[in-house]
């Protein structure tokens, strides 16, 4: 489960630096943020992925 903490830029960029294609990371970032917005929660449930 995700921790309750304030978002910071270091976490954001460390998730994007991981292995894999940039397009897939950006897709995950948008998808996870959409989940957080629609559920009105601080976490999307995909800990470690971009956007969560």
Backbone as a printed PyTorch tensor [residue, N CA C, xyz], in Angstrom:
tensor([[[  0.8230,  -1.1720,   0.0000],
         [  0.0000,   0.0000,   0.0000],
         [  0.8740,   1.2450,   0.0000]],

        [[  0.3260,   2.3290,  -0.3850],
         [  1.0720,   3.5780,  -0.4470],
         [  1.0780,   4.2730,   0.9010]],

        [[  2.1650,   4.9710,   1.1420],
         [  2.2930,   5.7340,   2.3740],
         [  1.5710,   7.0680,   2.2300]],

        [[  1.1880,   7.6310,   3.3390],
         [  0.5760,   8.9520,   3.3350],
         [  1.7030,   9.9630,   3.5050]],

        [[  2.1230,  10.6050,   2.4270],
         [  3.1790,  11.6030,   2.5020],
         [  2.9770,  12.6240,   1.4050]],

        [[  3.6130,  13.7540,   1.5630],
         [  3.5200,  14.8020,   0.5580],
         [  4.3720,  14.4390,  -0.6450]],

        [[  3.8880,  14.7160,  -1.8460],
         [  4.6780,  14.4300,  -3.0390],
         [  5.8910,  15.3510,  -3.1260]],

        [[  6.9650,  14.8410,  -3.7110],
         [  8.1280,  15.7010,  -3.9280],
         [  8.7370,  15.3930,  -5.2890]],

        [[  9.5310,  16.3130,  -5.7720],
         [ 10.1140,  16.2020,  -7.1080],
         [ 11.1030,  15.0470,  -7.2070]],

        [[ 11.8200,  14.7560,  -6.1320],
         [ 12.8070,  13.6700,  -6.1580],
         [ 12.1310,  12.3230,  -6.4680]],

        [[ 10.9960,  12.0380,  -5.8170],
         [ 10.2730,  10.7980,  -6.0910],
         [  9.7570,  10.7630,  -7.5220]],

        [[  9.2670,  11.8900,  -7.9870],
         [  8.7340,  11.9780,  -9.3410],
         [  9.7980,  11.6130, -10.3710]],

        [[ 10.9780,  12.2110, -10.2430],
         [ 12.0280,  11.9560, -11.2160],
         [ 12.6740,  10.5870, -11.0370]],

        [[ 12.7250,  10.0720,  -9.8160],
         [ 13.3140,   8.7460,  -9.6200],
         [ 12.4330,   7.6760, -10.2620]],

        [[ 11.1180,   7.8570, -10.2550],
         [ 10.2300,   6.9080, -10.9240],
         [ 10.3900,   6.9630, -12.4410]],

        [[ 10.6790,   8.1320, -12.9840],
         [ 10.8460,   8.2540, -14.4330],
         [ 12.2210,   7.7840, -14.9040]],

        [[ 13.2010,   7.7150, -14.0100],
         [ 14.5420,   7.2810, -14.3960],
         [ 14.6670,   5.7710, -14.5160]],

        [[ 13.7080,   5.0320, -14.0470],
         [ 13.7730,   3.5730, -14.0690],
         [ 13.8710,   3.0230, -15.4830]],

        [[ 14.1530,   1.7240, -15.5940],
         [ 14.2870,   1.1150, -16.9190],
         [ 12.9480,   1.0670, -17.6570]],

        [[ 13.0270,   1.1270, -18.9560],
         [ 11.8330,   1.0430, -19.7760],
         [ 11.7070,   2.2330, -20.7050]],

        [[ 10.8360,   2.1030, -21.6960],
         [ 10.6560,   3.1910, -22.6680],
         [  9.9230,   4.3870, -22.0530]],

        [[ 10.3130,   5.5740, -22.4860],
         [  9.7440,   6.8090, -21.9520],
         [  8.2430,   6.8970, -22.2240]],

        [[  7.7960,   6.4390, -23.3720],
         [  6.3740,   6.4940, -23.7070],
         [  5.5190,   5.7060, -22.7320]],

        [[  5.9970,   4.5420, -22.3280],
         [  5.2610,   3.7170, -21.3700],
         [  5.2170,   4.3880, -20.0010]],

        [[  6.3030,   5.0560, -19.6170],
         [  6.3510,   5.7480, -18.3280],
         [  5.3700,   6.9160, -18.3120]],

        [[  5.3120,   7.6620, -19.3940],
         [  4.3960,   8.8020, -19.4660],
         [  2.9480,   8.3130, -19.4550]],

        [[  2.6800,   7.2050, -20.1350],
         [  1.3380,   6.6200, -20.1300],
         [  0.9480,   6.2170, -18.7100]],

        [[  1.8750,   5.5920, -17.9730],
         [  1.6080,   5.2030, -16.5860],
         [  1.3860,   6.4240, -15.7110]],

        [[  2.1690,   7.4570, -15.9370],
         [  2.0420,   8.6920, -15.1670],
         [  0.6440,   9.2870, -15.3310]],

        [[  0.1720,   9.3840, -16.5610],
         [ -1.1510,   9.9450, -16.8250],
         [ -2.2550,   9.0430, -16.2640]],

        [[ -2.1200,   7.7350, -16.4730],
         [ -3.1270,   6.7870, -15.9960],
         [ -3.2330,   6.8160, -14.4770]],

        [[ -2.0890,   6.8000, -13.7910],
         [ -2.0960,   6.7760, -12.3330],
         [ -2.6360,   8.0730, -11.7490]],

        [[ -2.3170,   9.2020, -12.3700],
         [ -2.8550,  10.4710, -11.8840],
         [ -4.3630,  10.5610, -12.1320]],

        [[ -4.8300,  10.0060, -13.2110],
         [ -6.2650,   9.9820, -13.4770],
         [ -6.9860,   9.1290, -12.4250]],

        [[ -6.3950,   8.0070, -12.0530],
         [ -6.9710,   7.1630, -11.0010],
         [ -7.0430,   7.9330,  -9.6860]],

        [[ -5.9610,   8.6460,  -9.3540],
         [ -5.9500,   9.4170,  -8.1020],
         [ -7.0050,  10.5130,  -8.1130]],

        [[ -7.2070,  11.1560,  -9.2540],
         [ -8.1890,  12.2360,  -9.3510],
         [ -9.6070,  11.6870,  -9.2450]],

        [[ -9.8920,  10.6060,  -9.9510],
         [-11.2560,  10.0730,  -9.9560],
         [-11.6430,   9.4300,  -8.6290]],

        [[-10.6770,   8.8360,  -7.9150],
         [-10.9860,   8.2150,  -6.6310],
         [-10.8110,   9.1700,  -5.4620]],

        [[-10.2650,  10.3560,  -5.7280],
         [-10.0170,  11.3740,  -4.7050],
         [ -9.1400,  10.8340,  -3.5670]],

        [[ -8.1100,  10.0900,  -3.9450],
         [ -7.1660,   9.5420,  -2.9710],
         [ -5.7630,  10.0330,  -3.2990]],

        [[ -4.8520,   9.8730,  -2.3460],
         [ -3.4670,  10.2940,  -2.5410],
         [ -2.6530,   9.2490,  -3.2870]],

        [[ -3.1740,   8.0520,  -3.4330],
         [ -2.4130,   6.9740,  -4.0540],
         [ -3.3000,   6.2380,  -5.0670]],

        [[ -2.6830,   5.8080,  -6.1550],
         [ -3.4190,   5.0880,  -7.1810],
         [ -3.4400,   3.5870,  -6.9320]],

        [[ -2.5560,   3.1100,  -6.0370],
         [ -2.4900,   1.6900,  -5.7440],
         [ -1.3890,   0.9580,  -6.4860]],

        [[ -0.6360,   1.6550,  -7.3130],
         [  0.4680,   1.0700,  -8.0650],
         [  1.7830,   1.6400,  -7.5570]],

        [[  2.1280,   1.2990,  -6.3380],
         [  3.3110,   1.8670,  -5.6960],
         [  4.5640,   1.6100,  -6.5130]],

        [[  5.3480,   2.6620,  -6.7150],
         [  6.5880,   2.5530,  -7.4670],
         [  6.4920,   2.9340,  -8.9280]],

        [[  5.2780,   3.0250,  -9.4350],
         [  5.1080,   3.4340, -10.8260],
         [  5.0900,   4.9550, -10.9190]],

        [[  5.4120,   5.4940, -12.0800],
         [  5.3360,   6.9510, -12.2480],
         [  3.9220,   7.4670, -11.9850]],

        [[  3.8430,   8.5170, -11.2330],
         [  2.5580,   9.1130, -10.9230],
         [  1.9490,   8.6580,  -9.6180]],

        [[  2.5620,   7.7140,  -8.9480],
         [  2.0220,   7.2220,  -7.6830],
         [  2.9410,   7.5310,  -6.5370]]])
